[in-house]
Amino acid sequence: MTSDYTTAIAGLIAIAVVLTGMVAFVLSRPSDLSPDSR
């Protein structure tokens, strides 16, 4: 049972890291999402 919880937690952490990285990249590149605003 412990291994299952560990795997689930590791998966959630991995997803959180990926989402955080994507959000940071998008925020660092606002011109790519809204080039018309410029």
DRENMAR-546369 format. One record per atom (N, C-alpha, C): atom name; x, y, z; residue number from 1; chain. Coordinates in nm, 2 decimals. Layout:
<atoms>
<atom at="CA" x="X" y="Y" z="Z" i="NUM" ch="A"/>
...
</atoms>
This chain:
<atoms>
<atom at="N" x="0.08" y="-0.12" z="0.00" i="1" ch="A"/>
<atom at="CA" x="0.00" y="0.00" z="0.00" i="1" ch="A"/>
<atom at="C" x="0.09" y="0.13" z="0.00" i="1" ch="A"/>
<atom at="N" x="0.20" y="0.12" z="0.08" i="2" ch="A"/>
<atom at="CA" x="0.28" y="0.24" z="0.09" i="2" ch="A"/>
<atom at="C" x="0.34" y="0.28" z="-0.05" i="2" ch="A"/>
<atom at="N" x="0.37" y="0.18" z="-0.13" i="3" ch="A"/>
<atom at="CA" x="0.43" y="0.21" z="-0.26" i="3" ch="A"/>
<atom at="C" x="0.33" y="0.28" z="-0.35" i="3" ch="A"/>
<atom at="N" x="0.20" y="0.24" z="-0.33" i="4" ch="A"/>
<atom at="CA" x="0.09" y="0.31" z="-0.41" i="4" ch="A"/>
<atom at="C" x="0.08" y="0.45" z="-0.38" i="4" ch="A"/>
<atom at="N" x="0.08" y="0.48" z="-0.25" i="5" ch="A"/>
<atom at="CA" x="0.08" y="0.62" z="-0.21" i="5" ch="A"/>
<atom at="C" x="0.20" y="0.70" z="-0.25" i="5" ch="A"/>
<atom at="N" x="0.31" y="0.64" z="-0.24" i="6" ch="A"/>
<atom at="CA" x="0.44" y="0.70" z="-0.29" i="6" ch="A"/>
<atom at="C" x="0.43" y="0.74" z="-0.44" i="6" ch="A"/>
<atom at="N" x="0.38" y="0.64" z="-0.51" i="7" ch="A"/>
<atom at="CA" x="0.37" y="0.66" z="-0.66" i="7" ch="A"/>
<atom at="C" x="0.28" y="0.77" z="-0.69" i="7" ch="A"/>
<atom at="N" x="0.16" y="0.78" z="-0.62" i="8" ch="A"/>
<atom at="CA" x="0.06" y="0.88" z="-0.64" i="8" ch="A"/>
<atom at="C" x="0.12" y="1.02" z="-0.61" i="8" ch="A"/>
<atom at="N" x="0.18" y="1.02" z="-0.49" i="9" ch="A"/>
<atom at="CA" x="0.24" y="1.15" z="-0.45" i="9" ch="A"/>
<atom at="C" x="0.35" y="1.20" z="-0.55" i="9" ch="A"/>
<atom at="N" x="0.43" y="1.11" z="-0.60" i="10" ch="A"/>
<atom at="CA" x="0.54" y="1.14" z="-0.69" i="10" ch="A"/>
<atom at="C" x="0.48" y="1.19" z="-0.82" i="10" ch="A"/>
<atom at="N" x="0.37" y="1.13" z="-0.86" i="11" ch="A"/>
<atom at="CA" x="0.30" y="1.17" z="-0.99" i="11" ch="A"/>
<atom at="C" x="0.24" y="1.31" z="-0.97" i="11" ch="A"/>
<atom at="N" x="0.18" y="1.34" z="-0.86" i="12" ch="A"/>
<atom at="CA" x="0.12" y="1.47" z="-0.83" i="12" ch="A"/>
<atom at="C" x="0.23" y="1.57" z="-0.83" i="12" ch="A"/>
<atom at="N" x="0.34" y="1.54" z="-0.77" i="13" ch="A"/>
<atom at="CA" x="0.45" y="1.64" z="-0.76" i="13" ch="A"/>
<atom at="C" x="0.50" y="1.67" z="-0.90" i="13" ch="A"/>
<atom at="N" x="0.52" y="1.56" z="-0.98" i="14" ch="A"/>
<atom at="CA" x="0.57" y="1.57" z="-1.12" i="14" ch="A"/>
<atom at="C" x="0.48" y="1.66" z="-1.20" i="14" ch="A"/>
<atom at="N" x="0.34" y="1.64" z="-1.19" i="15" ch="A"/>
<atom at="CA" x="0.25" y="1.72" z="-1.26" i="15" ch="A"/>
<atom at="C" x="0.25" y="1.86" z="-1.21" i="15" ch="A"/>
<atom at="N" x="0.26" y="1.88" z="-1.08" i="16" ch="A"/>
<atom at="CA" x="0.27" y="2.02" z="-1.03" i="16" ch="A"/>
<atom at="C" x="0.39" y="2.09" z="-1.08" i="16" ch="A"/>
<atom at="N" x="0.51" y="2.02" z="-1.09" i="17" ch="A"/>
<atom at="CA" x="0.63" y="2.09" z="-1.14" i="17" ch="A"/>
<atom at="C" x="0.61" y="2.12" z="-1.29" i="17" ch="A"/>
<atom at="N" x="0.55" y="2.03" z="-1.37" i="18" ch="A"/>
<atom at="CA" x="0.54" y="2.06" z="-1.51" i="18" ch="A"/>
<atom at="C" x="0.44" y="2.18" z="-1.53" i="18" ch="A"/>
<atom at="N" x="0.33" y="2.18" z="-1.46" i="19" ch="A"/>
<atom at="CA" x="0.23" y="2.29" z="-1.47" i="19" ch="A"/>
<atom at="C" x="0.30" y="2.42" z="-1.43" i="19" ch="A"/>
<atom at="N" x="0.37" y="2.42" z="-1.32" i="20" ch="A"/>
<atom at="CA" x="0.44" y="2.54" z="-1.27" i="20" ch="A"/>
<atom at="C" x="0.54" y="2.59" z="-1.38" i="20" ch="A"/>
<atom at="N" x="0.61" y="2.50" z="-1.44" i="21" ch="A"/>
<atom at="CA" x="0.71" y="2.53" z="-1.54" i="21" ch="A"/>
<atom at="C" x="0.64" y="2.59" z="-1.66" i="21" ch="A"/>
<atom at="N" x="0.53" y="2.53" z="-1.71" i="22" ch="A"/>
<atom at="CA" x="0.45" y="2.59" z="-1.82" i="22" ch="A"/>
<atom at="C" x="0.40" y="2.73" z="-1.79" i="22" ch="A"/>
<atom at="N" x="0.34" y="2.74" z="-1.67" i="23" ch="A"/>
<atom at="CA" x="0.29" y="2.88" z="-1.63" i="23" ch="A"/>
<atom at="C" x="0.40" y="2.98" z="-1.63" i="23" ch="A"/>
<atom at="N" x="0.51" y="2.95" z="-1.57" i="24" ch="A"/>
<atom at="CA" x="0.62" y="3.04" z="-1.57" i="24" ch="A"/>
<atom at="C" x="0.67" y="3.08" z="-1.71" i="24" ch="A"/>
<atom at="N" x="0.68" y="2.98" z="-1.80" i="25" ch="A"/>
<atom at="CA" x="0.72" y="3.00" z="-1.93" i="25" ch="A"/>
<atom at="C" x="0.62" y="3.09" z="-2.01" i="25" ch="A"/>
<atom at="N" x="0.49" y="3.07" z="-1.99" i="26" ch="A"/>
<atom at="CA" x="0.39" y="3.15" z="-2.05" i="26" ch="A"/>
<atom at="C" x="0.39" y="3.29" z="-2.00" i="26" ch="A"/>
<atom at="N" x="0.41" y="3.31" z="-1.87" i="27" ch="A"/>
<atom at="CA" x="0.41" y="3.44" z="-1.81" i="27" ch="A"/>
<atom at="C" x="0.54" y="3.52" z="-1.86" i="27" ch="A"/>
<atom at="N" x="0.64" y="3.44" z="-1.88" i="28" ch="A"/>
<atom at="CA" x="0.77" y="3.51" z="-1.93" i="28" ch="A"/>
<atom at="C" x="0.76" y="3.54" z="-2.07" i="28" ch="A"/>
<atom at="N" x="0.66" y="3.48" z="-2.14" i="29" ch="A"/>
<atom at="CA" x="0.65" y="3.51" z="-2.29" i="29" ch="A"/>
<atom at="C" x="0.50" y="3.56" z="-2.32" i="29" ch="A"/>
<atom at="N" x="0.46" y="3.67" z="-2.26" i="30" ch="A"/>
<atom at="CA" x="0.32" y="3.71" z="-2.29" i="30" ch="A"/>
<atom at="C" x="0.30" y="3.76" z="-2.43" i="30" ch="A"/>
<atom at="N" x="0.41" y="3.80" z="-2.50" i="31" ch="A"/>
<atom at="CA" x="0.40" y="3.85" z="-2.64" i="31" ch="A"/>
<atom at="C" x="0.36" y="3.74" z="-2.73" i="31" ch="A"/>
<atom at="N" x="0.39" y="3.61" z="-2.70" i="32" ch="A"/>
<atom at="CA" x="0.36" y="3.50" z="-2.78" i="32" ch="A"/>
<atom at="C" x="0.21" y="3.47" z="-2.78" i="32" ch="A"/>
<atom at="N" x="0.14" y="3.50" z="-2.66" i="33" ch="A"/>
<atom at="CA" x="0.00" y="3.47" z="-2.65" i="33" ch="A"/>
<atom at="C" x="-0.08" y="3.59" z="-2.71" i="33" ch="A"/>
<atom at="N" x="-0.03" y="3.71" z="-2.69" i="34" ch="A"/>
<atom at="CA" x="-0.11" y="3.82" z="-2.73" i="34" ch="A"/>
<atom at="C" x="-0.02" y="3.92" z="-2.81" i="34" ch="A"/>
<atom at="N" x="0.02" y="3.88" z="-2.93" i="35" ch="A"/>
<atom at="CA" x="0.11" y="3.97" z="-3.01" i="35" ch="A"/>
<atom at="C" x="0.03" y="4.10" z="-3.06" i="35" ch="A"/>
<atom at="N" x="-0.10" y="4.09" z="-3.06" i="36" ch="A"/>
<atom at="CA" x="-0.18" y="4.20" z="-3.11" i="36" ch="A"/>
<atom at="C" x="-0.18" y="4.31" z="-3.00" i="36" ch="A"/>
<atom at="N" x="-0.16" y="4.28" z="-2.88" i="37" ch="A"/>
<atom at="CA" x="-0.16" y="4.38" z="-2.77" i="37" ch="A"/>
<atom at="C" x="-0.04" y="4.48" z="-2.79" i="37" ch="A"/>
<atom at="N" x="0.06" y="4.43" z="-2.85" i="38" ch="A"/>
<atom at="CA" x="0.18" y="4.52" z="-2.88" i="38" ch="A"/>
<atom at="C" x="0.14" y="4.61" z="-3.00" i="38" ch="A"/>
</atoms>
